[in-house]
Amino acid sequence: MNTLKPLNVAIAEAEAIAGGLRPLARLIGTNPSTLMSMREGRRTCPIGTRARLAEILGENIGVAMLLALADKLDSNDFHEAQLEVMLRSSAESLAAAEAENPASLSTGGVVWRKRRDSNPR
């Protein structure tokens, strides 16, 4: 399942799965107050925490990493804003590609097929 959720929604859903803020904080390895600050937007989410949230939610960790990197960029800086757009676009493309054909991404983009050997031994 790959939905491009905002961080506050991802934390709230992971909190529901874990059974509360304290159990989620224990799973992730952080303080409940830190998670609350991230959910309210007062603190940025470290990339590792975003990966652990994606793992708990059953999402693609690659998409979560791209989104975490995009969140760290300053949208007021022209070059960082361009990079942020590219990272978010890449995350959307990765999520769409996995939704379209999940088997091809799990094999690294290679679609394996059985074939007959022309020279049986």
Buried (B, 14 or more C-beta within 10 A) or exposed (E): EBEBBEBEEBBBBBBEEBEEBEBBBEBBEBEBEBBBBBBEEEEBBBBEBBBBBBBBBEBBEBBBBBBBBBBBBEEEEEEBEEBBEEBBEBBBEBBEBBEEEEEBBEEEEEEEEEEEEEEEE
